[in-house]
Amino acid sequence: MAKYALITGASSGIGLEFARIAASQKINLILLARNSDKMIKLRTELEENYSIKVLAIGCDLSESDAIEKITSLLHRRSIVPDILINNAGAGIYGPFSRLHANSEMKMIQLNITSLTELTKIIYRQMRKRRKGKILNVSSIAGFLPNPWMAAYSATKAYVLSFSQALAYEAIGSGVTVTTLCPGPTNTDFENRASDGKGIKTFKKNIVDAASVAKYGWKSMMKGKKVAIYCSCKLRILLFLSRFFPRKIVVNIAGKMLKPDK
């Protein structure tokens, strides 16, 4: 049976790099993203360069019925993914009181609800086959409460906690669950999250998407439970944050992430 990887948020950034890595290993792909034009170009690129099958689906995972439509399509085509990479995510930056509630609800739907729903469906299929690999993309923001990114950080904390717990449940099932926690990455995330306003922490500690995806892929293949990829400075700060009272940690994060004037 042909091997398939399902990757969400595949049209750019880390998701795009994951797609290229999988294609280079002759793994057929189911790619999900909102930008249909980019998806068509990517499908052509990967099919021509690697002679694999690519099913590119344009969809918005922040819509409540998106997962049902996707899984119905896969069922009709008798496709069961061997690899699931939940990469799609959104972020919003700014004072909580000023952010649009609708945008935050869509972010929560995408980062938490859709990820959980898709993971449950594919995880059940993998358990029946007693094989499969799942990688959920969280963030180093998931380790800390971050002022100015309060709701976003909370969604990533959910992904981290949920995935770690599921990884334990999966022991002995033939399925592994990895949580990838990258630091600020060279994608268009910053502009989407902050509406073009600069975030000093992002600018000073940025890593490239290809390196994040490569590290995440290797960690997933090894069955590693949590994979952190960020600058040395941020890694040290994460380590030290374990030993400070929560109040101090929040104060430091608030100063680091305070919006530019």
C-alpha positions as CSV (number, residue, x, y, z in Angstrom):
1,M,0.0,0.0,0.0
2,A,1.3,3.5,-0.9
3,K,2.5,5.6,2.0
4,Y,0.9,9.0,2.6
5,A,1.7,12.0,4.8
6,L,-1.0,14.6,5.6
7,I,0.4,18.0,6.2
8,T,-1.7,21.1,7.2
9,G,-0.6,24.6,6.5
10,A,1.5,23.3,3.7
11,S,1.6,26.3,1.3
12,S,4.4,28.2,3.0
13,G,6.9,28.3,5.8
14,I,7.5,25.2,7.9
15,G,4.6,23.3,6.3
16,L,6.1,23.8,2.9
17,E,9.5,22.5,4.0
18,F,7.8,19.5,5.6
19,A,6.1,18.7,2.3
20,R,9.5,18.9,0.4
21,I,11.2,16.6,2.9
22,A,8.4,14.0,2.6
23,A,8.4,14.3,-1.2
24,S,12.2,13.8,-1.3
25,Q,11.6,10.5,0.5
26,K,9.0,9.4,-2.1
27,I,6.1,9.7,0.3
28,N,2.8,10.6,-1.3
29,L,1.1,13.7,0.1
30,I,-2.2,15.2,1.2
31,L,-1.6,18.9,1.5
32,L,-4.0,21.3,3.2
33,A,-3.9,25.1,3.1
34,R,-6.1,28.1,2.4
35,N,-4.2,29.4,-0.6
36,S,-5.4,27.3,-3.5
37,D,-3.1,29.0,-6.0
38,K,0.0,28.2,-4.0
39,M,-1.2,24.7,-3.5
40,I,-1.6,24.1,-7.2
41,K,1.9,25.3,-7.9
42,L,3.3,23.2,-5.1
43,R,1.5,20.1,-6.3
44,T,3.0,20.6,-9.8
45,E,6.5,21.1,-8.3
46,L,6.5,18.1,-6.1
47,E,4.8,15.7,-8.6
48,E,7.3,16.7,-11.4
49,N,10.4,16.7,-9.2
50,Y,9.7,13.5,-7.2
51,S,7.2,11.5,-9.2
52,I,4.8,11.1,-6.3
53,K,1.1,11.5,-5.9
54,V,0.0,14.8,-4.4
55,L,-3.6,15.6,-3.3
56,A,-3.8,19.4,-2.7
57,I,-6.9,20.6,-0.9
58,G,-7.7,24.2,-0.5
59,C,-9.5,24.7,2.8
60,D,-9.8,26.9,5.8
61,L,-9.3,24.9,9.0
62,S,-10.6,27.7,11.0
63,E,-14.1,26.8,9.7
64,S,-16.0,24.5,12.0
65,D,-16.9,21.9,9.3
66,A,-13.5,21.8,7.6
67,I,-12.3,18.5,9.2
68,E,-15.5,16.7,8.4
69,K,-15.2,17.6,4.7
70,I,-11.5,16.6,4.6
71,T,-12.0,13.2,6.3
72,S,-15.0,12.4,4.1
73,L,-12.9,13.1,1.0
74,L,-10.1,10.8,2.3
75,H,-12.6,8.1,3.1
76,R,-14.0,8.2,-0.4
77,R,-10.5,7.8,-1.8
78,S,-9.6,5.1,0.7
79,I,-6.6,7.0,1.9
80,V,-5.3,6.5,5.4
81,P,-2.3,8.7,6.3
82,D,0.8,7.0,7.7
83,I,2.1,10.4,8.9
84,L,0.1,13.4,10.2
85,I,1.7,16.8,10.6
86,N,-0.5,19.4,12.2
87,N,1.4,22.5,11.2
88,A,-1.4,24.9,10.4
89,G,-1.7,27.7,13.0
90,A,-2.4,31.3,13.4
91,G,-1.3,34.0,15.9
92,I,-2.5,37.4,17.0
93,Y,-0.2,40.0,18.7
94,G,-1.3,43.0,20.6
95,P,-3.2,44.1,23.8
96,F,-6.0,41.6,24.5
97,S,-8.6,44.4,24.9
98,R,-8.0,45.7,21.4
99,L,-7.9,42.5,19.4
100,H,-11.0,41.4,17.5
101,A,-12.9,38.6,19.2
102,N,-13.8,37.0,15.9
103,S,-10.1,36.7,14.9
104,E,-9.3,35.1,18.3
105,M,-12.1,32.6,18.0
106,K,-10.9,31.6,14.5
107,M,-7.4,31.2,15.9
108,I,-8.7,29.0,18.7
109,Q,-10.7,26.9,16.2
110,L,-7.6,26.4,14.1
111,N,-4.9,26.0,16.7
112,I,-6.9,23.8,19.1
113,T,-10.3,22.5,17.9
114,S,-9.4,21.5,14.3
115,L,-6.0,20.1,15.4
116,T,-7.7,18.0,18.1
117,E,-10.4,16.8,15.8
118,L,-8.1,15.8,13.0
119,T,-5.7,14.1,15.4
120,K,-8.4,12.0,17.0
121,I,-9.7,10.8,13.6
122,I,-6.2,9.9,12.2
123,Y,-4.9,8.6,15.5
124,R,-7.8,6.1,15.7
125,Q,-7.0,4.8,12.2
126,M,-3.3,4.5,13.0
127,R,-4.0,2.5,16.2
128,K,-6.1,0.0,14.2
129,R,-3.2,-0.4,11.8
130,R,-0.7,-0.4,14.8
131,K,1.6,2.1,13.0
132,G,1.8,5.8,12.4
133,K,3.6,9.0,13.3
134,I,2.0,12.3,14.4
135,L,3.7,15.6,14.7
136,N,1.9,18.6,16.3
137,V,3.5,22.0,15.9
138,S,3.3,24.0,19.1
139,S,5.8,26.8,19.9
140,I,8.2,27.8,22.7
141,A,5.4,30.3,23.5
142,G,3.5,27.3,24.8
143,F,5.9,27.0,27.8
144,L,5.2,30.5,29.1
145,P,2.4,33.0,29.6
146,N,3.1,35.8,27.2
147,P,1.5,39.2,27.6
148,W,0.5,40.7,24.2
149,M,0.1,37.2,22.9
150,A,-2.1,35.9,25.7
151,A,-4.6,33.8,23.7
152,Y,-2.0,32.6,21.2
153,S,0.4,31.4,23.9
154,A,-2.5,29.6,25.6
155,T,-3.4,27.7,22.4
156,K,0.2,26.6,22.0
157,A,0.3,25.5,25.7
158,Y,-2.8,23.4,24.9
159,V,-1.1,21.8,21.9
160,L,2.0,21.0,24.0
161,S,0.1,19.5,27.0
162,F,-2.4,17.6,24.8
163,S,0.4,16.1,22.6
164,Q,2.6,15.1,25.5
165,A,-0.4,13.3,27.2
166,L,-1.3,11.6,23.9
167,A,2.3,10.5,23.4
168,Y,2.1,8.7,26.7
169,E,-1.2,7.0,25.9
170,A,0.3,5.9,22.6
171,I,3.1,3.9,24.2
172,G,3.0,0.3,22.9
173,S,0.4,1.1,20.2
174,G,2.8,1.4,17.3
175,V,2.0,5.1,17.0
176,T,4.3,7.9,18.1
177,V,3.3,11.5,18.9
178,T,5.9,14.3,18.7
179,T,5.5,18.0,19.7
180,L,7.6,20.4,17.8
181,C,8.2,23.7,19.6
182,P,10.1,26.2,17.4
183,G,11.1,29.6,18.3
184,P,10.5,32.7,16.1
185,T,10.8,31.4,12.6
186,N,11.5,33.1,9.3
187,T,8.0,32.9,7.8
188,D,5.2,35.4,7.3
189,F,3.9,34.6,10.8
190,E,5.2,37.8,12.3
191,N,3.4,40.0,9.8
192,R,0.2,38.0,10.1
193,A,0.3,38.0,13.9
194,S,1.3,41.6,14.5
195,D,-0.3,43.3,11.5
196,G,3.2,44.5,10.4
197,K,4.3,45.8,13.8
198,G,7.7,44.7,14.9
199,I,8.4,42.4,17.8
200,K,12.0,42.7,19.0
201,T,12.2,39.2,20.3
202,F,11.2,37.8,16.9
203,K,13.7,39.9,15.0
204,K,16.7,39.1,17.3
205,N,16.2,35.4,17.7
206,I,14.8,34.2,14.3
207,V,15.5,30.7,12.8
208,D,14.8,29.5,9.3
209,A,11.9,27.3,8.4
210,A,13.9,24.7,6.5
211,S,16.1,24.0,9.6
212,V,13.0,23.8,11.8
213,A,11.3,21.3,9.5
214,K,14.4,19.2,9.1
215,Y,14.9,19.0,12.9
216,G,11.2,18.3,13.4
217,W,11.1,15.5,10.8
218,K,14.1,13.8,12.3
219,S,12.6,14.0,15.8
220,M,9.3,12.6,14.6
221,M,11.1,9.7,12.9
222,K,12.9,8.9,16.1
223,G,9.7,9.0,18.1
224,K,10.9,11.9,20.2
225,K,8.1,13.3,22.4
226,V,9.1,17.0,22.5
227,A,11.5,18.7,20.1
228,I,12.5,22.3,20.8
229,Y,14.3,24.3,18.1
230,C,15.2,27.9,18.8
231,S,18.2,30.2,19.3
232,C,20.6,29.5,22.1
233,K,19.5,32.7,24.0
234,L,15.8,31.6,24.0
235,R,16.7,28.0,24.9
236,I,18.7,29.3,28.0
237,L,15.7,31.6,28.9
238,L,13.3,28.6,28.7
239,F,15.6,26.5,30.9
240,L,16.0,29.3,33.5
241,S,12.3,30.0,33.6
242,R,11.8,26.6,35.3
243,F,13.5,28.0,38.4
244,F,11.8,31.4,38.8
245,P,8.4,32.2,40.3
246,R,5.6,32.5,37.7
247,K,5.2,36.2,38.5
248,I,8.8,37.0,37.5
249,V,8.6,34.9,34.3
250,V,5.5,36.8,33.2
251,N,7.2,40.1,33.9
252,I,10.2,39.2,31.8
253,A,8.0,37.9,29.0
254,G,5.9,41.1,29.1
255,K,9.0,43.3,28.8
256,M,10.4,41.3,25.9
257,L,7.2,41.2,23.9
258,K,6.0,44.8,24.6
259,P,4.7,46.4,21.4
260,D,6.9,49.0,19.7
261,K,5.7,52.5,20.3
